[in-house]
Amino acid sequence: MSKLWGARFDKKSDSLADQFTFSISYDHRLARFDVVGSIAHAQMLAKQGIIPKSDAQKILAGLKKILIKIDLGDFKFDAKAEDIHTDIQNKLKELIGKPADKLHTARSRNDQIVLDMKLYCRWEMAEIITAITQLQKAVLGFATKNNDVIIPAYTHLQSAQVVLLAHHMLAYVEMLQRDKTRVLDCFCRNDAMPLGACALSGTSLKTDREYVARLLNFSRVANNSMDVVSDRDFIVELISVCAMIAGHLSRISEDLILWASKEFDLIDIDSSFCTGSSIMPHKKNPDVLELVRGSTAVVIGNLTQIHVLLKALPLTYNRDLQLDKPVLFDTIDKTKNMLLVVSKIFASLKVNKDKARLRVLDESFFTVDVMDYLVKKGVSYRDAHDILGRMVKECLDEGKSISSLTRLELKKFSVVFEEDVKKLFNPQMSVKIKSSLGSTNPDMVKKQLDYWNKKISI
């Protein structure tokens, strides 16, 4: 198979060198974007009179035939081609003959691959945003269906206060929304059209880069030809955002893994997303969520890998940059798969409501509410904290519950205590009395559910 640069050399490259340097085994997934970029480039060459319009028409007809094959899944890449650019160039020549040799006028593989990667990233960013939205919808559906369920909330993985399960789910929705805005931010840095920079210095041919940018829906043309052929910031940024997404999915997975354990027993994960044990027949293991958690390590590792790959590379293009693709492709695949599988898990997730009711009866959940009761009666926050600390210690030492204390026993800790304080030892009351914006108050949570259900459905 001929190489685009072969005429310079007097012997064939070593087969091991070919095996080591060829990228067609993974960059073939850029085929569609390579053809789309080439179509725009050929249109520009014809418009500017750089190649005859008759040749351009043949090139465009051939490229469109190749694109149709790609979109139908009929494109068969040649494993012996050096890269996807060479493969498409060779296939085009098989289709239309000599005019195909004019397609590569006024461009290099250096600017061509940056264009391919930018188009690919743009496509995948849209896919990721769609997948995040799908997960948000699944989480909101689960939250809405269980909007009256109260669960324990934790700090330091120790029981802290009670919250509505829907409030906890809304925290996930907020996390994921920030991820969407980060993906959208990536579009900004991706949005400079690189084609026409050629190898590194531009070209003396009278190209129209702005025209190509318009054809490919870029808002601007990259300003510096040296920078653009060596720029992979947009890839680093997208992998970084994916690492953030994966980190959030790992945290969500960890919550669900804990809640599904017998010790928590708050949820039941559908069996279709669990596995069993080869030795313990009773086991129902949340393996899928564990692999989401584990895949996060791979994505974060990919981010480290791309940073190290780019470290200390001199301007401009270096062949090291070929290796940006495997880490990007792997990151994109894992991120989308994690988003989709977690969406499916939420769609079939069930709450053990009876267990949840029992878990929120512990009076320690309501000590902050009693402190607020004292503060409302004029006790300083510090004094209220000390009063509750002494009450908790004494009740623990004597095996009593705070709610069982008599009025006189309560007065011993503070004269402002009255019997009405006992109504606070109730999970429904605890969430109801929260009044700060963004709190777990049922009315506020309902408004947030309504807001997000409307926003996500748009």
N, C-alpha and C positions, 0 to 999 in steps of 0.2 A: 504494500500500500504506500503510495507516494506521500512524502511529507511536504509541507508548504515551504520549507527552507532547504530542501535536499540538494539543490544545484551547486551549492558552495562546496560540497564534500566529495572526495574522490573514492570513498568506500562506504559501505553500509554501516550503520551503527550496530554495535554489539547487541545480540538478542537480549542479554541480561540488562543492558543499558535501556533498551526499549521497555522491557518489563518493569524496570525501576522507575522510568520517567513518564510512561504513558498514563494519561488520566481518564481515558475514555470509559473505564469501568465504573467511574462514579460521576464524571461530569456530563454523561449522556442525558442526565435528567434536566440539563439546561437546554436541551434541543429546541424546545418550543421558543424559548426566549432568544436563542441564537438566530433562529429564522425570522422572528418578528423584528429583531434589530437589523438584520440583513435586508429585509424588505424596505424598511425606512431608509437605510443607507443607499440602496439601489435607486429608490425614488429621488433622493437628493442628487445622486450622481447624474441622473438623466436630466433633472431640472436645471442643473448648473452646466450642462453640456460637457461634462467631464467624460462621459461615455455616450455612445450613440443611443438614441431612444429605442431603436430597433433591438439593440442588444439588451437594454434595460427591460424591455417588454418580455423578452425571452427569459431573462433572469427572474423577473417577478412571477411569471407563469410557473417556472420550475419551483421556485421557493414556495409558492402557494400550494402546489401539489404535495410537496414535502410536508408542509404545515398540516394539510388535511390528514395525511398519514399519521402524523404525530398525534393529532387530536382524536383520531379514531383508534389509536393504540396499535396501528399497523407499522409503525416505524421500527425497523430493526437496525440497531447500531452495529457498526463493524468493530469487533473487539481488536482488530489489527490496526485500526486507525489511531493516530497519536492522541487526538483529543476530539471533542465534539465539533469544533470548528472545521478541522480537517475532514471529518466524516461527512459533514453536510456539504462542504465544498466539493468533495469527490462525488457524492450522490447527485449534486446539482450538475456536475459536468457529464455524468452518465446520462442525465435527462436531456440536457440542452446543448452539450458540446462546448466548443471553444468560447462562446460568450461568457461562460461561467468564470473564466480566468480574469474577467474584468471586475468582478464583484469586490475583490479585496483592495481595489484602488482607494487610496486616501484613508486607509485605516491599517491598524496593526492588531495582532492578537492581544496586545497589551491593553488597548482601549476597548477592544471587542469583548474581552472577558469581563472587564469591569461593568460594561453595559449589561451583559448577560446576568451577572450577579445582582446588579441593581434591580433589573426587571424581575428576577426570581425572588429577591427579598421583598419587593413590593407585593408580588402575588401572595407570598406566604404570610406577610403581615396581615393582609386582608383575611386570610384563612384563620390565623390565630385570633384575630378580633372576633370573628364569627364563633370560634370554638369557646372563647371566654364568655361571650354572650349566652351561648347555649348552656354553659355551666351555671351562669348567674340565674338563668331561668329555672334550671333544675333545683338550685338551692332555694330560690324564692317559692317554687311550688311546694317543696318540702316544708318551708317555714310557714307558709299560708295554711297548709293542711294541719299543722300542729301549733297554731298561733296561741292556744291557751295553755300549752305545756310549760311548766316551770321546772328549771333544772339548777343544779349547783354550778356556780362559777368558781374559778380557782385562781389563786396567785401562788407562785412557788409550788404548783401542783398540790396545794393544800386547800381544803374547803374554805371559801371566802364569804360570798354572799349568793343570794338566789337571783336568777334572771329568767326572763322568758326565753325559751329555746329559739323563738323567732328573732329575738334580739341578738343572740349569738350568731345565728345564720346571717343576719344583716351585716355583721362584722366581716364575714367572708365576702359578701357582695361588694362592700366598700374596698376591700383589699384588691379584688379582681378588677374593680373599676379603675383603680390607680394603675394597674397593669395595662389596661386598655389605653389609658392616656399616654403611658410610656411607649407603647407600640406606635401610637399616632405621632408621638414626638420623633420616632425613628424615621418617619416619612420625610420629615423636614431635611435631615442630613442626607437622605437617600435621593433627594429630588434635584440633583444637579446632573445633567446629561453629559456623559464622558466621551462619547464617540466623536472622533475628529482630532483627538489629542495625538493619535497615531502611536508611534513607539514611545515618544517622550517630548518631542519638540514641536509637534504640529506638522503642517504640510504646506508646500508652496502652491498646491492646487487650490482653486477658488471654490472651496466648499461652503455650504450654508448650514452651520451647526444649529442655528436657531430653528431652522425648518425641521431638522431631524428631531429636535427637542419637542416641537409642537406635535409632530406625528406620533411620538411615543409618550405624549402627555407628561413631559417634564416641565416644570415651571421655569427652569433656567438652565443655562449651559455652564459647565464647570470652567472656572476662570483660568486655572493654571495647568498646563498640559503635563508638567512634571509631577505635580501633586496628584492629579487624578488617576494616572496610570499606576501609581503605587499606593493609593488610598484604599485602606480596608477598614477605616473607622466605622463605616456603616454596618459592616459585618460584626465587628466587636460590639457595637452598640446593641444590635439585635440579639446577639448571643447573651449579652449582659441582661437585657430585658427578659429573655427567656429564663435566665438563671433566677431572676426575681420571681417570675411566674412559678417556676418549679419550687422555689423556696416556700411560696405561699401554699402550693398544693401539698407540699410535704407537711406543713404545719396543720393543714386541714385533715390530711390523712392521719396524722398522729392523734388528733382529737378523736376521730372516728374509731381508730384502733383501740384507744383507751376505753372509749364509751362502749365498745362491743365486748370488752373483756368481762368475765364473770364478776370481777371485783367492782366494776362500775354498772354493767348490765343496763345501760340506758337505751341502747339501740340494737337493732337486729339487721345485720347486713345480709342482703339476699344471697342465697347459697350459690347462685351462678357467678358470684364474684368472690367466692371463698374456696379453699381446698381443705382436704382432710390430712390425716396423719397415716403414715404407713405402719405405725405400731400402736397408735392410740385411737381406737375406733370412735371415741366420743368427740374428738377435736373438730372444730370448725374454725379454720385459720384465715385471717384477713390478708391473704398473700398478695392480692392485687394492690391493695393500699400500701402494703409493705414495699412492693416493687415501685410504686409511685415515689415513696419516700427514698428508696435506694437509687432510682433513676435521677433524682435531684443531684446526687453526688456526681453522676456522669456529666450532667449539664454544667455544673459548676466547674468540673474538671476541664470541660471543653473551653470554658471562658478563660481559664488559666492557660490552656494550651495555645489559644489564639493570641493572647497577650505575649507569651514567650516567643511564639513564631515571628511576631512583628518586631520584637525588641532588637534594637541596634541594626535593623536593615538599612543600608544606605539607599538614597534615592538613585534610580527610580525603581523600575521593575527588577525583581529577582525571582528565580524559579521557586524559591521557598514559598512564594505566595500561592503556588498551585495547591499547597496543602491546607489552604483556608477552607476548601470545599468540604472535605469529609467531616470536619468538626461542625461546620454550619449545617450541613444536611442532617447529621446525627442529632444536633440540637433541635432543629425544627421538627424532625420526626418524633422525637421523644416528647417534646413540649405539646404538640398537637395530640398525640396518643394519650398522654396523661390527662389533658383537659377533657378529652372525649370519654375516657373510662371513668373518671370521677363524676362526670355528668350522669352517666348511666347508673352509677352506684347511688347517687342522690335520688334518682327517679324511682328507685325501688326500695329505698331505705325506710325502715319502720322504727317507731319509738315504742319502747316498753313503758307505757304511761303509768301503769301501776307501780313499777319500780321507781319511776321518776317522782311520783307522789311521796313515796316512803323516804327517798333520799333527801328531800328538802324539809324534813321535820326537825332536824337537829337545830336546837335553839342558838347554837353558836353563829348561825347564819344571820341572826337578827340583832347582834350586839351593836352594829353601827346605827341601826334604826333607833335603838334605845338611847345611844349617845346623842343622836339628833333630837330626840324627845327632850333630853336634859338641856341641850343648847337652846332649844325654843323656850325653855323655862328660865333662861338667864344664866345657866351654868356655863363656865368657860369650857372651850374644847378640851384643854389639857386636863381640867378637873373631871370632866365627863369621861375622858379616857381612863383616868386613874380609878374612878368609881366603878366603871364596868370591869376593869381588870381585877379589882378586889372581889367583885360579885362573882365573876367567873371562877376565880381561884377558890373562893369559899364553897361555892356550889359543887365544884369538882371534888374538893377535899371531903365534903360531907355527903356526896352522892345525891345531891338535890338538883332539881331543874330551877332555873330562874323564875319561870312562870308559876311555880308552886309556892313561891315566897309569899307570905302574908303581907298585908299593908304595913304592919309594924316592922317586919323584917326588911321590907324595902326601904322604909324610912331610916333604918339604921345606916344605910349607905348614902342616902340623900333625902333631905326633908321635902324636896319637891316631888318625890315619887307619889303617884296615886295609883289606884287600881286600874285606871285606864291604860297604863303602860302594858298590861298583859295582852291587849288586843294586837300589839305589835309582833307577837310571837306566832306569826302566821305568814306563810309564803305568799298568799294572794295579797295580803295587806302590804307586805314588804315591797312588792313590785308596784302596787297601786300608788303608794305614797311618794314614790320618786317623782320629782317635778322638774328637774333640770333638763335643759334641751339636750337631746341625744341619749336620754336615759332609757331604762327598761320599762318605763311606764306603759301600760297596755295601749292607751290612746295614742301615745307618741309612736310606739312600735307599729300600730296599725297604719298611721299616717305614712311612716317610712315604707311599709310594705306596699301601700297603695302607690306611693311615689315611684318606687323602683319597678313595680309591676307595669306601671304605665310607661316609664322611661325605657325599660328593656324591650317592651313590645313594639316600640317605634321603629 
